[in-house]
Amino acid sequence: MLGRFFALAACALPLTSALPKIHAKGKYLYDESGNRFYIKGVAYQEAGELGRRPRQIQPTEAIPSPALTLTRTSFSAAFHPSACNRDLPYLKQLGVNAVRIYSVNSQLNHDDCMAALDSAGIYTIIDLSLPLNGSINRAAPSWTTSLQSLYTDTIDAFAKYNNVLSFNVANEVINLANNTHTAPFIKAAARDIKAYLKSKGSSALVGYSTVDASAIRDNVVQYLTCDKAETSVDIIGLNTYRWCGNDDISSSGYNTITELFQNVPVPAYLSEFGCQKELPRLFTEVPAMFSDAMTTVWSGGVAFSYFKAQIPDFELVTLSGSNNETVTTNADFTRLQNAYASVTPPTRLLRAVLLNSLTLPAPRKRHLVGQQQLASYAPAIRLRLFDKHHLLAGGANCDAIAENGQTGTYGKYGFCDPVTKLNYVMSTYYQSQNRNVDACSFNNNATVNTGAPSSTSDIDQNASKCLAGFVPTSTPRQPWRILRWIWLKRWIERCSFDGSKRYVCWFRRILEQPP
């Protein structure tokens, strides 16, 4: 409803655009006139206190994303008109043409700030993930209808602006070799978000930012950028903090990452950069980033960070006053400003090859809302709801809702939101106990849905109609048409859930984000 309202508002009050749209062609970015485009950016997001803790960070480890340290009150704080007006002169002074924003509130109207940024020649790189439960969880990855809705809500709020350069589907989700199984879920998100943007007539790019860790970086980048355009990311970012002080291309390792990225078939940029292990930050990497040695591969970068983020001090400005109305720049600000002003990157063309890849089926939301409205209960799902020590006695089979990025096998209902999955598992258990009413009690926190099919054969028959021809696989045919939930209520034997006690351990991994 809000998205429709904003769309109508945009028709009534058209936004004037000073910026041409940016598109990707091969491995480079171009504006509408055909000139190559380079990102001279800065991370622009105020961090909250959640999860904030000082620690020693390894030389090539990326700084934890600001999106992981945000409180709900920091959503789009920088996009408030007063904050935007406060910061805009300094962003212009810094000489940036892009800002990266890690978390936005899709329920607010951002016309004023986006128009101001547009007039200042500044594009936006917007991360679609949200703090807490609004992102792909590396501990238990899943790409569900509920998460898809969160992402598309943000797109609905921002797709109308010409100065949206890209939407990031995830940031540093894969950070260790033991969680690379999350890659198919990231790729599925990219595929479906690209399809959604296309349906809205948006030319915004879809991207991912990876951690600079040699054990995983190269394979992750290759996997997410291979295959046909409809299923791969449009732009790939590398969060790297390896250049410090008076390093050069060789001593910093920039020559190594440039060589490793030279065959990446989509535009690549440094989605976070700036020394993390010693002060002051000299930003001597900027001239190298925009030199002939690197622009054959890279399309610029985003300095971290305009606002204060985490120990050690990475901010370029300090806010003061009763309402943070006063901005004071520091020496790092001046050094980055001078570095950006000193570079004039060249234009060059290269060609690259595309590879092949596999990913998982697309989630389908159709009629899930109606199914929940018809249910005879009001679920009260909360974080830490389920206890890992209570896994549905009797060994109910959860293959139908399981998703395994390592083996590439995805259950029929793996895309469902956690509540629907819970309904399925509880119903399966109820059926396995010969429909014994006590088996649907769960300590008096659930009740039988009397309107469901009366026999297992009826359930199976309706399920077959709903899912005819579907075989769980990592290679979807017609990905946005698989699994239509038109008759979900007819075949699920639902056990109602209305409590807040701890139950099924399998769901704990779905409903929680890592601490």
HUFEN-V286480 format. One record per residue. N is the residue number from 1. RES is the residue in one letter. PHI is phi as a letter, one per 20 degrees, with the letter a starting at -180 (999 if undefined). OMEGA is omega in whole degrees, 0 to 359 (* if undefined). D_FIRST is the distance of its C-alpha to the first C-alpha in whole Angstrom. Layout:
n={N	N}
res={RES	RES}
phi={PHI	PHI}
omega={OMEGA	OMEGA}
d_first={D_FIRST	D_FIRST}
//
This chain:
n={1	2	3	4	5	6	7	8	9	10	11	12	13	14	15	16	17	18	19	20	21	22	23	24	25	26	27	28	29	30	31	32	33	34	35	36	37	38	39	40	41	42	43	44	45	46	47	48	49	50	51	52	53	54	55	56	57	58	59	60	61	62	63	64	65	66	67	68	69	70	71	72	73	74	75	76	77	78	79	80	81	82	83	84	85	86	87	88	89	90	91	92	93	94	95	96	97	98	99	100	101	102	103	104	105	106	107	108	109	110	111	112	113	114	115	116	117	118	119	120	121	122	123	124	125	126	127	128	129	130	131	132	133	134	135	136	137	138	139	140	141	142	143	144	145	146	147	148	149	150	151	152	153	154	155	156	157	158	159	160	161	162	163	164	165	166	167	168	169	170	171	172	173	174	175	176	177	178	179	180	181	182	183	184	185	186	187	188	189	190	191	192	193	194	195	196	197	198	199	200	201	202	203	204	205	206	207	208	209	210	211	212	213	214	215	216	217	218	219	220	221	222	223	224	225	226	227	228	229	230	231	232	233	234	235	236	237	238	239	240	241	242	243	244	245	246	247	248	249	250	251	252	253	254	255	256	257	258	259	260	261	262	263	264	265	266	267	268	269	270	271	272	273	274	275	276	277	278	279	280	281	282	283	284	285	286	287	288	289	290	291	292	293	294	295	296	297	298	299	300	301	302	303	304	305	306	307	308	309	310	311	312	313	314	315	316	317	318	319	320	321	322	323	324	325	326	327	328	329	330	331	332	333	334	335	336	337	338	339	340	341	342	343	344	345	346	347	348	349	350	351	352	353	354	355	356	357	358	359	360	361	362	363	364	365	366	367	368	369	370	371	372	373	374	375	376	377	378	379	380	381	382	383	384	385	386	387	388	389	390	391	392	393	394	395	396	397	398	399	400	401	402	403	404	405	406	407	408	409	410	411	412	413	414	415	416	417	418	419	420	421	422	423	424	425	426	427	428	429	430	431	432	433	434	435	436	437	438	439	440	441	442	443	444	445	446	447	448	449	450	451	452	453	454	455	456	457	458	459	460	461	462	463	464	465	466	467	468	469	470	471	472	473	474	475	476	477	478	479	480	481	482	483	484	485	486	487	488	489	490	491	492	493	494	495	496	497	498	499	500	501	502	503	504	505	506	507	508	509	510	511	512	513	514	515}
res={M	L	G	R	F	F	A	L	A	A	C	A	L	P	L	T	S	A	L	P	K	I	H	A	K	G	K	Y	L	Y	D	E	S	G	N	R	F	Y	I	K	G	V	A	Y	Q	E	A	G	E	L	G	R	R	P	R	Q	I	Q	P	T	E	A	I	P	S	P	A	L	T	L	T	R	T	S	F	S	A	A	F	H	P	S	A	C	N	R	D	L	P	Y	L	K	Q	L	G	V	N	A	V	R	I	Y	S	V	N	S	Q	L	N	H	D	D	C	M	A	A	L	D	S	A	G	I	Y	T	I	I	D	L	S	L	P	L	N	G	S	I	N	R	A	A	P	S	W	T	T	S	L	Q	S	L	Y	T	D	T	I	D	A	F	A	K	Y	N	N	V	L	S	F	N	V	A	N	E	V	I	N	L	A	N	N	T	H	T	A	P	F	I	K	A	A	A	R	D	I	K	A	Y	L	K	S	K	G	S	S	A	L	V	G	Y	S	T	V	D	A	S	A	I	R	D	N	V	V	Q	Y	L	T	C	D	K	A	E	T	S	V	D	I	I	G	L	N	T	Y	R	W	C	G	N	D	D	I	S	S	S	G	Y	N	T	I	T	E	L	F	Q	N	V	P	V	P	A	Y	L	S	E	F	G	C	Q	K	E	L	P	R	L	F	T	E	V	P	A	M	F	S	D	A	M	T	T	V	W	S	G	G	V	A	F	S	Y	F	K	A	Q	I	P	D	F	E	L	V	T	L	S	G	S	N	N	E	T	V	T	T	N	A	D	F	T	R	L	Q	N	A	Y	A	S	V	T	P	P	T	R	L	L	R	A	V	L	L	N	S	L	T	L	P	A	P	R	K	R	H	L	V	G	Q	Q	Q	L	A	S	Y	A	P	A	I	R	L	R	L	F	D	K	H	H	L	L	A	G	G	A	N	C	D	A	I	A	E	N	G	Q	T	G	T	Y	G	K	Y	G	F	C	D	P	V	T	K	L	N	Y	V	M	S	T	Y	Y	Q	S	Q	N	R	N	V	D	A	C	S	F	N	N	N	A	T	V	N	T	G	A	P	S	S	T	S	D	I	D	Q	N	A	S	K	C	L	A	G	F	V	P	T	S	T	P	R	Q	P	W	R	I	L	R	W	I	W	L	K	R	W	I	E	R	C	S	F	D	G	S	K	R	Y	V	C	W	F	R	R	I	L	E	Q	P	P}
phi={999	f	f	f	f	f	f	f	f	f	f	f	c	f	e	e	d	d	d	f	f	d	c	d	c	m	d	c	d	c	e	f	e	n	e	f	d	d	e	d	c	b	f	c	b	f	e	e	e	f	m	e	b	f	a	f	d	f	g	d	e	f	f	g	g	g	f	e	c	e	e	f	f	e	g	l	g	f	e	f	g	f	f	f	f	f	e	g	g	f	f	f	f	f	n	e	d	b	c	d	d	e	a	c	e	f	e	d	e	d	g	f	f	f	f	f	f	g	f	e	m	d	e	c	d	d	f	e	f	c	f	m	e	d	b	f	e	f	f	b	f	b	c	d	f	f	f	g	f	f	f	f	f	f	f	g	f	d	f	f	e	f	e	e	f	b	d	e	e	a	c	l	f	e	c	b	f	e	c	f	f	f	g	f	f	f	f	f	f	f	g	f	f	f	f	f	f	f	f	e	m	e	d	f	e	d	c	b	d	d	f	e	c	f	f	c	g	f	f	f	f	f	f	f	d	e	n	f	g	f	d	d	f	e	b	c	d	d	e	c	c	e	e	c	l	e	g	c	g	f	f	e	n	f	f	f	f	f	f	f	e	f	d	f	e	c	g	c	b	e	f	b	b	p	g	d	d	b	d	f	e	e	l	f	f	f	g	f	g	d	e	g	f	d	f	f	d	d	d	n	a	c	f	d	b	f	e	f	d	a	f	f	f	d	f	e	c	c	e	b	n	f	c	l	e	d	d	c	e	d	f	f	g	f	f	f	g	f	f	f	f	e	d	c	f	e	d	b	d	c	d	c	d	d	d	d	b	c	b	d	f	e	f	c	e	g	m	f	f	f	f	f	f	e	f	e	b	d	f	c	f	c	g	l	f	d	e	f	e	c	d	k	g	o	m	g	e	d	g	f	d	e	c	c	f	f	e	m	d	c	f	g	d	f	f	f	f	g	f	f	f	f	g	f	f	f	f	f	f	g	f	f	e	l	l	f	g	f	f	d	e	l	l	m	d	b	c	f	e	f	e	f	g	e	b	f	f	f	f	f	f	f	f	f	f	f	d	g	n	e	c	g	b	e	c	f	e	l	g	e	d	f	m	d	e	f	d	g	f	f	d	f	e	e	d	f	c	c	d	c	e	d	c	e	f	g	f	g	f	e	e	d	e	f	f}
omega={180	179	179	180	181	178	178	179	180	177	182	182	185	180	176	183	177	187	172	177	179	178	178	173	187	183	180	175	179	171	187	179	179	178	178	183	177	179	169	193	175	174	189	181	175	181	175	184	186	175	184	180	177	176	177	183	183	188	182	179	179	174	176	183	174	179	179	182	182	167	182	181	181	175	173	180	180	180	174	184	181	179	180	178	178	188	188	178	182	175	177	179	180	177	181	173	179	172	175	184	191	183	182	178	184	182	179	175	185	184	186	184	180	177	179	177	178	180	179	179	186	175	179	171	191	173	182	182	179	178	177	189	186	180	176	186	182	180	179	187	177	176	191	178	181	178	176	179	177	180	183	174	178	178	178	182	189	186	183	184	179	185	167	180	181	171	176	179	180	180	175	177	176	181	178	181	183	174	176	178	176	185	179	180	175	181	177	177	179	180	185	176	176	178	180	178	178	180	179	180	181	178	180	180	177	186	175	177	184	175	180	179	189	183	186	192	189	180	179	180	180	182	185	183	180	179	182	188	184	185	179	178	180	185	182	179	176	175	185	181	189	181	179	174	183	174	170	185	182	184	180	186	178	177	180	181	177	178	181	183	189	179	175	189	180	178	178	177	177	187	167	173	182	184	182	188	177	178	0	176	187	182	177	177	185	177	179	181	184	179	178	184	184	185	171	182	190	178	176	183	182	179	180	7	178	180	175	184	188	176	354	189	180	187	175	179	173	178	178	184	184	180	183	184	184	180	175	179	179	183	177	177	182	180	178	177	181	180	178	182	187	188	172	187	180	175	182	182	174	175	181	180	176	179	179	181	179	176	189	181	180	175	180	184	190	175	174	179	179	179	180	180	181	182	183	181	175	185	180	183	179	176	180	181	189	182	184	182	182	183	174	181	181	173	178	182	183	183	184	181	182	175	184	180	181	180	181	179	184	182	182	187	182	182	186	174	184	181	179	176	178	177	182	183	180	179	178	178	179	179	182	179	177	175	175	185	179	180	179	182	183	180	177	178	180	179	181	173	186	181	182	178	188	181	178	180	177	179	181	181	179	178	180	178	183	189	184	175	182	175	180	185	177	180	185	169	184	192	182	178	182	174	175	187	184	186	185	184	185	185	180	173	193	168	183	178	183	182	179	178	187	183	197	187	183	184	180	182	179	190	182	166	178	182	*}
d_first={0	4	5	5	6	9	10	11	12	14	16	17	18	19	21	24	25	29	29	29	27	29	30	32	35	37	38	37	34	34	33	33	36	37	38	38	36	36	34	36	33	33	31	28	27	28	29	29	32	31	33	35	39	42	43	46	44	46	47	44	41	38	37	34	31	29	26	29	30	27	25	22	23	24	20	20	23	25	21	22	23	26	27	26	28	31	31	31	34	36	33	35	38	38	38	35	32	30	28	27	24	24	21	18	15	12	10	13	13	16	17	20	22	21	23	26	26	26	29	31	31	29	27	24	25	22	22	19	21	20	23	24	23	20	23	25	28	32	33	31	29	26	24	21	18	17	18	17	13	14	15	13	10	13	14	10	11	15	15	16	19	22	24	22	25	24	22	24	23	26	29	32	31	34	37	40	42	41	37	37	36	32	33	31	28	28	28	26	23	24	25	21	20	22	21	17	18	20	18	16	19	19	23	22	25	24	27	29	31	34	37	40	42	45	45	41	40	42	41	37	37	39	36	33	34	36	35	34	31	28	29	30	29	29	31	32	33	36	36	40	42	45	47	48	51	53	52	52	51	53	54	50	49	47	49	49	45	45	48	45	42	44	43	40	38	35	35	36	36	37	33	35	39	41	44	43	47	49	48	48	46	48	45	48	46	44	47	47	44	44	47	49	49	46	44	45	42	40	37	38	36	34	36	35	34	34	33	35	35	37	41	43	42	39	38	38	38	38	36	38	37	36	32	33	34	37	37	40	41	43	46	44	41	44	45	42	42	45	45	42	44	47	45	45	44	46	44	45	44	44	43	42	42	39	40	39	37	35	32	30	28	24	22	20	17	17	17	17	15	17	20	19	18	21	23	26	25	23	24	24	25	26	28	31	31	33	37	38	41	40	39	39	43	44	43	40	39	36	36	33	31	33	32	35	34	38	39	36	36	32	32	30	27	28	24	23	21	24	23	24	27	28	28	30	32	33	33	36	38	38	39	42	43	44	41	43	41	42	40	37	37	37	39	37	34	33	33	34	31	33	31	32	34	38	40	39	40	37	35	36	36	33	32	34	32	29	30	33	35	33	35	34	35	34	34	31	31	28	26	23	24	26	25	23	22	22	25	25	25	28	30	29	32	30	31	29	29	28	30	31	34	35	35	35	36	34	31	32	32	28	27	28	29	32	33}
//
